[in-house]
C-alpha cells in the first residue's frame, strides 16, 4: 500500500515560491536543503506526523543537470501546487505496478537523509502530473520528524483530471483526505487547516 507523503509547490525561484505560500497560509516555512542530483532546493512545512509540504525550485547556485528536473521544474513559470508524493516500503514493486512513465528508481540524498524515488525520464509524471511520484525513505528518518509544528494539517487534497477514474485504479492508496474527481480542468487543490482557519493552495 502507498501512503500520502508530501505535497510539492513548484516555483520559478525559491524566494517567489516561499513568499506566495507564506502569504497564502499565514505561517513561516522551515529551512530545507539542496538536491545536488537535480539542481534544486526547497523549504518545508510540517502538515503533521508523516506529512509535509515543500516549496521547490531550481537552485541558481547549482549547475543545470543533464536530464530534466523532477516535477517539470524546467518549464514552471508560476508558483503552483503541481505534484504530490506517495511513499512505499518497496519502491521496485510499486513502480512495477504503476503506469508507464512513473520512472526508474534513483538513489538520492540531502544532508543525512537518504531515499529512493521514481524519476520519470521526461520530468513529468503520468496523467499530466496528477499521478504521484513514488518514494521510499531510507537512512535519516522522515523529514516531518525534524520540522517544527506550525499548527497546519491537510484537510483535503482534491485532484481533478478527465481520466480520474482510470487514475484511481492505479492507486493502491486509501486516505480519506485524498479526493479524485473527473474534471476537464487538470490540477490539484489542497485545503489546509492553519491557526487562522482553513486556507487553500492551488
Helices and strands as residue ranges (DSSP letters): E 3-11, H 14-25, E 30-35, E 40-46, E 52-58, G 70-75, E 80-87, H 91-96, E 104-110, E 113-119, E 133-137, G 143-146, E 153-161, H 164-169, E 178-182, E 187-194, E 197-201
